[in-house]
Amino acid sequence: ATTDSLTGGLNREGLRRYLEKAVAPKALLLVDATNFKAVNDKFGYGVGDQVVKETYGLLCQGVRPGDVIARWGGDEFVIILNDENSPENVSAVEQRSASVTPEEQIAAARSRIAQTVSEFLEAPRPHLPDLRTVGFNLSVGGVEWSGELNLQTLISQAEEQMKIHKADQHQKSGSYR
């Protein structure tokens, strides 16, 4: 049982098994759906489930082919950012002589995810209500991978960064849900 039944992606056990074999992950992201409770409260759990599926799809669009996404819990996902220069992540256009730092990878992933979410919220979706009415967004916390720290410690560190990102989003939007 390594697959999440709702999204079809990895679940916690699948992530754990993946990490047992991972060579050199560069960073870990923790992604949380902002105001997800409001989605369930206003539109119902069926819509909430659909939003979880859509969120997984958005994250798949916002990461590179060699990165790994797993559903961590209800509306939380973990993304493992692998080496920027791995064959899965390098196209002819992206090849560089200098290595990209984990901080740059985190910033780039955040930017790609933000762009994907923005496009998603602006596009009409007949099967979903307008999620902007509840302030739906994705908050992303990221930490550099350290071989000395365990997964739970990395998740905790990423959670702190995610809370900062979520507070920044609320401040920019003028809402505190």
N, C-alpha and C positions, 0 to 999 in steps of 0.2 A: 504494500500500500504506500506507494511513493507519489501518487498522483492526486491532486486536489479534484474532488468530484464536481465542483462547480465550474472551475476555470479550465480544467484539463491540463494545467501546468503542474509543476512540482509542488508538493506540500512540505511540511517541516521535515518529515522523514526523508523525502527525496532530496531536500537540500543537504541534510546531514550526510547522506550517502554520497552525494556529489562532492561535498567538501572533503570527504575521506580520500578522494582520488585527485582533487584539484592540485595543480602544480604550483602556481604562483599567483593567486588572486591579488589584485592591487588595492581594491577598496570594496567596502560594503555600504549599500544604501538601504535605509529603512524608509518606506513610503507609506503614508497614511492618508486615507480619504478624509479631507476636512469636511465637517458637518454631515458625516454619514448618518448619524442618528436622526438628523432632521429629514434626510431622504426617507428613511424607514417610517418615521412618524407621520410625515406629510403624504407620502405616496404609497406606503405599504411595503411589506417584506418582499413581495414579488418583484417590485421595481428595484428594491435594494439588492436583490440577487442579480438582477440584470446589470445594475451599476457595478457590482463586483466583477462580473464578466467583462464589461466594457473597460473597466479600469485595467484589468489584466491585459486586454488587447492594446490599450493605450501605452502601457509600459513596454509591451513587445515592440511597438512602433518606435518607442523612444530610446531603446538601447541598441547596441551593436550586436551583430550575429553571434559573437563569441561570449557575450555576457549571459548570465543565468538569472532567471526570475523564479521566485517561489512565493506562494501564499503563506504568510506567517500566521495570520489569524484573520478574524472576520473581515476587516477592511484594510489590513496591513500586508505589505509585501516586502520581501527582501530581494535586493538585486546584488549579485556579485559581479563587480566590474573586473574583468580579466585583463591581462596584459594588453595594452594598446597595440603592441607590435606583434601580437599572435596572428597567425595566418588567417583566422576567422575574422579578425577586426581590421585588417589592413587591405585597403584597395589601392590601386595604382596611384590614385589622386592623393590618398591619405599618407602615403609613405613619407617618412621624415627621417633625417639623420639623427636628431636628438630625441631622447626618450621623453615621454610625457609623464609628468609627475602625477601621483595619485590625487593631489588636490585639483590639478587641471582636469583630470578625468571626472572627478566628482562634479566640478563646476559645469563641464560640458554635458554630463548626463542630466544634471538639473535643468540646464537650458533646453535640451532636447525634450525632456518630459514636459516642461512648462509650455513649450511651443505646441506640442501634441495635444495637451489638455485645452489650451486656448482654442485651437482649431476645432476640437471636439465640441466644446461648449457653444461655439458660434454656428456650427453646422446644424441644420434642422434634422431632428431624429424623430420620426413618426412613432417609434416604439417606446420612446422615453419622454417624460415631461421635461420642461426646461429646468435643468439642475441649477442654473444661475439663481433661481428664485430662493434657493436655500443656501446659497454661498458655497456650493460644491467646488472643491479644488483638490489638488494633491500637495501634501507637504512632504519634503524630502530631507532626510538627515543622512549625512555621509561621513564615514571615517576611513582612514587609511588602514589597509589590512596589515596586521602584525602577526607573524607566525607565533609569537609568544602569548597572545591573548586568545581565550576561548570564544566561541561563537556568542555565548550569552553576554560576555563582557563587551564585545563589539556591538551587539544589538543595543545594549544599555547606552553606550557612548553615542551611537547613531540616533537613539531616541532623544537624547539631550539636544543634539543638533537639529533634529526634526522639530522639536518644540520651539526652538528659536526661529526656524523657518516659518512655522505656523503662526507665531506671534507677529512676525514681519508681514505675513500675508494679511492678517487681521488688521494690523495698523494701516496698511496701504488701502484696504477696502473700507476701513472705517467701521468694521463690525467686529464684535466679540461674541460669537456664538459658542 
